[in-house]
């Protein structure tokens, strides 16, 4: 991996030295805060104001003849001030990767979202709500560090996404996940239907996963359905439907059947999420969501997202 990183860095620096075009640098931030009503504990045992994945970051991009290079760094912050806000800690940094894009596809190295997350958990899944953990029924890891990523160009509707990572920042049991290997095939059947199949492997049972998903869009409707399982015994089947009431107003609903293995056998839960959002403008969105995890309590919440 060090050799790959060195080759990528050397190529980028050499190309930059020959370019007369200035690198475009864009800082950004997203303040995401919610008020969680005190109902069966929720995320905060006292309810009240919580952060909902606020972040700050920077993007840098440059175009050359035949390819483009961009770099992204993003770290989480606690907009409520209750957290330590150690923005450079390994557990706080969300993205730190450099990538090159051309006719060959996209090659990237560093810390980023995994192909499995991009195409299964989000692309054909239910991680489409704005609150903390609303609709978030997934297998870990979701981001992988010290990782080489590759995404193919469009191959007559087929896209191939692969990654190999030496470590992962989010493993199911909270430990490091080494040698994370992922392969995802995404096929766009037509302008409405997308089909995804995924397989992952690694040192931990939580990395040994399979996923299958469908996404169907028509007019103002979005439907997704996926199934994912891991050698830990966890299995999730997620169904999601969303409807755009207008350019500004959107409603979505999600239900999951989740099965976990424990010492006494299998237990099943059926988490449910209902959400509404209103987009005032490109910067400001407000939302109201109700997340009911029948194994862990209810999470009614209202919140605001503001992007700088």
C-alpha positions in Angstrom: 0.0 0.0 0.0 2.9 2.4 0.8 4.2 1.7 -2.8 0.8 2.4 -4.3 0.5 5.6 -2.3 4.0 6.8 -3.3 3.3 6.1 -7.0 0.0 8.0 -6.9 1.6 11.0 -5.0 4.5 11.2 -7.4 2.3 11.1 -10.5 0.0 13.8 -9.1 2.9 16.1 -8.1 4.6 15.6 -11.5 1.4 16.5 -13.3 0.8 19.5 -11.1 4.3 20.8 -11.8 3.5 20.9 -15.5 0.1 22.6 -15.1 -0.5 26.3 -15.4 -4.0 26.0 -14.0 -4.6 26.9 -10.3 -5.9 24.2 -8.0 -9.5 24.9 -7.1 -10.0 24.7 -3.3 -13.4 24.7 -1.7 -13.9 24.7 2.1 -17.4 23.6 3.4 -19.3 22.8 6.6 -22.6 21.3 7.6 -24.2 22.1 10.9 -26.7 19.3 11.7 -28.6 19.5 15.0 -31.7 17.9 16.3 -34.0 18.0 19.3 -34.8 14.5 20.5 -37.8 14.2 22.7 -37.3 12.2 25.9 -39.1 8.9 25.1 -37.8 5.7 26.5 -34.3 7.2 26.7 -33.5 7.6 23.1 -29.9 8.4 22.1 -29.6 10.8 25.1 -31.0 9.5 28.4 -32.3 13.0 29.1 -33.5 13.8 25.6 -32.8 17.4 24.4 -30.5 18.8 21.8 -28.1 16.5 20.0 -25.7 16.7 17.2 -26.6 14.8 14.0 -23.3 14.3 12.1 -22.2 17.9 11.7 -19.0 18.1 9.7 -16.4 20.5 8.2 -14.1 19.8 5.3 -12.2 20.9 2.3 -12.1 19.8 -1.3 -9.3 20.5 -3.8 -9.5 19.7 -7.5 -7.4 20.1 -10.6 -8.0 19.0 -14.2 -5.3 17.9 -16.6 -5.4 16.6 -20.1 -7.2 13.3 -20.0 -7.8 13.1 -16.3 -8.7 14.9 -13.1 -7.3 14.8 -9.6 -9.2 15.7 -6.4 -8.6 15.5 -2.7 -11.2 15.5 0.1 -10.8 15.9 3.8 -13.8 15.8 6.1 -14.0 15.6 9.9 -16.9 15.4 12.3 -17.7 18.1 14.8 -20.2 18.4 17.6 -22.2 21.6 16.9 -23.8 21.4 20.4 -20.4 21.9 22.0 -20.9 18.8 24.2 -18.3 16.8 22.5 -14.5 17.1 22.7 -14.3 18.2 19.0 -10.9 16.7 18.5 -11.3 17.1 14.8 -8.0 15.4 13.8 -8.5 12.2 15.9 -8.7 8.9 13.9 -12.2 8.3 15.2 -13.4 11.7 14.2 -12.1 12.1 10.7 -14.7 10.9 8.2 -12.9 11.2 4.8 -9.3 11.7 3.9 -8.5 10.5 0.4 -7.0 11.5 -2.9 -8.4 10.2 -6.2 -7.7 10.3 -9.9 -10.5 10.1 -12.6 -10.2 9.4 -16.3 -11.3 7.2 -19.1 -10.1 4.2 -17.0 -12.5 5.0 -14.2 -11.6 6.3 -10.7 -8.7 5.2 -8.5 -8.5 6.5 -5.0 -6.4 6.0 -1.8 -7.1 6.8 1.8 -10.1 6.9 4.1 -13.5 6.9 2.4 -16.9 5.3 2.4 -16.8 1.6 1.3 -18.3 0.4 -2.0 -20.8 -1.8 0.1 -22.1 1.3 1.9 -22.3 3.5 -1.2 -24.3 0.9 -3.3 -26.1 -1.2 -0.7 -26.7 0.8 2.5 -27.3 4.1 0.7 -27.8 3.4 -3.0 -30.4 0.7 -2.5 -31.0 1.1 1.2 -32.7 3.2 3.8 -29.9 5.5 5.1 -31.7 8.4 3.5 -33.0 10.2 6.6 -31.6 13.3 8.3 -31.7 12.3 12.0 -29.3 10.4 14.1 -29.4 6.8 13.1 -32.9 7.1 11.6 -33.3 4.3 9.1 -29.8 3.2 9.6 -29.9 -0.6 9.4 -26.6 -1.8 8.1 -23.7 -4.2 8.3 -20.3 -2.7 9.2 -17.7 -1.4 8.3 -19.0 1.7 6.5 -15.7 3.5 6.0 -12.3 2.0 5.4 -8.9 3.6 5.9 -5.5 2.9 4.3 -7.6 1.6 1.4 -7.2 1.4 -2.3 -10.5 2.0 -4.2 -11.3 1.5 -7.8 -14.6 2.3 -9.7 -14.9 1.3 -13.4 -16.4 3.6 -16.0 -19.8 2.8 -17.4 -19.6 -0.6 -19.1 -22.9 -0.7 -21.0 -24.9 -0.1 -17.8 -22.5 -2.1 -15.5 -20.3 -0.4 -12.9 -17.7 -2.4 -10.9 -16.6 -1.0 -7.5 -13.7 -2.6 -5.6 -11.6 -1.9 -2.6 -8.8 -3.3 -0.5 -8.2 -1.8 2.9 -5.6 -2.5 5.6 -7.9 -1.1 8.3 -11.5 0.1 8.9 -12.7 2.9 11.1 -16.2 1.3 11.7 -16.4 -2.4 12.4 -19.5 -4.0 13.8 -17.9 -5.0 17.1 -16.0 -1.7 17.5 -12.6 -3.2 16.8 -10.2 -2.7 13.9 -11.1 -4.6 10.7 -8.0 -5.6 8.8 -7.7 -6.7 5.1 -11.1 -5.5 4.1 -11.9 -6.6 0.6 -15.0 -5.6 -1.3 -16.5 -6.2 -4.7 -19.8 -4.6 -5.8 -21.5 -4.9 -9.2 -24.1 -2.2 -10.0 -26.2 -2.6 -13.1 -28.5 0.1 -14.4 -31.2 -1.9 -16.2 -32.9 1.3 -17.5 -33.6 4.9 -16.4 -35.9 3.6 -13.6 -34.3 0.3 -12.3 -30.9 -0.4 -10.7 -29.7 -3.7 -9.4 -26.8 -4.3 -7.1 -24.9 -7.3 -5.8 -22.0 -7.2 -3.3 -19.6 -9.4 -1.5 -17.0 -8.5 1.1 -14.3 -10.3 3.1 -11.7 -9.7 5.8 -10.3 -10.9 9.1 -13.4 -10.4 11.2 -16.8 -12.1 10.8 -18.4 -8.7 10.4 -16.4 -8.2 7.2 -17.7 -11.4 5.6 -20.9 -10.0 4.1 -23.2 -10.4 1.2 -25.6 -7.8 -0.1 -28.3 -7.5 -2.8 -30.4 -4.5 -3.6 -32.9 -2.9 -5.9 -33.7 0.8 -6.5 -36.7 1.9 -8.6 -37.6 5.5 -9.4 -40.6 6.8 -11.3 -41.9 10.4 -11.4 -41.7 11.6 -7.7 -41.4 8.2 -6.2 -38.2 6.3 -5.0 -38.4 2.7 -3.9 -35.5 0.7 -2.5 -35.2 -2.9 -1.2 -32.0 -4.6 0.1 -30.9 -7.7 2.0 -27.5 -8.0 3.7 -26.0 -10.6 6.0 -22.7 -11.3 7.7 -21.0 -14.2 9.4 -21.8 -12.6 12.7 -25.3 -13.9 12.4 -26.8 -10.5 11.7 -29.2 -10.1 8.8 -31.1 -7.1 7.7 -33.9 -6.7 5.1 -34.7 -3.1 4.4 -37.6 -1.6 2.5 -37.9 2.2 1.8 -40.3 4.4 0.0 -39.9 8.2 -0.6 -42.2 10.7 -2.3 -41.4 14.3 -3.3 -44.5 16.3 -2.6 -42.8 19.3 -4.3 -39.4 20.6 -5.0 -39.1 21.5 -1.3 -41.1 18.9 0.5 -40.3 15.2 0.9 -41.6 12.3 2.9 -40.0 8.9 3.4 -40.7 5.7 5.3 -38.6 2.7 6.1 -39.1 -0.7 7.7 -36.6 -3.4 8.4 -36.6 -7.0 9.5 -33.4 -7.5 11.5 -32.2 -10.8 12.8 -29.4 -11.2 15.3 -27.9 -14.3 16.8 -27.3 -14.5 20.5 -26.6 -17.1 23.2 -30.3 -18.0 23.3 -30.9 -18.2 19.6 -32.2 -15.8 17.0 -34.1 -12.6 17.9 -36.0 -10.5 15.4 -36.7 -6.7 15.5 -38.7 -4.6 13.1 -37.3 -1.0 13.2 -39.5 1.6 11.6 -38.8 5.2 10.4 -41.1 7.9 9.1 -39.7 11.3 8.1 -40.6 14.6 6.6 -38.2 17.3 5.4 -38.7 20.8 4.0 -35.9 22.5 2.0 -36.1 26.3 2.3 -33.1 26.8 0.0 -29.8 25.2 -1.0 -28.4 25.8 2.4 -31.3 25.2 4.9 -33.4 22.1 5.5 -35.6 21.3 8.5 -37.0 17.9 9.3 -39.2 15.9 11.6 -38.6 12.1 12.1 -39.9 9.2 14.2 -37.7 6.2 14.5 -39.0 3.2 16.5 -36.5 0.5 17.3 -38.6 -2.1 19.1 -35.4 -3.5 20.6 -34.0 -0.2 21.9 -36.7 2.5 22.3 -38.3 5.3 20.4 -36.5 8.3 18.8 -38.9 11.1 17.9 -36.9 14.1 16.8 -37.0 17.5 14.9 -33.9 19.1 13.5 -32.2 21.4 11.1 -29.4 21.1 8.6 -27.5 24.2 7.4 -24.8 23.9 4.8 -22.1 26.6 4.4 
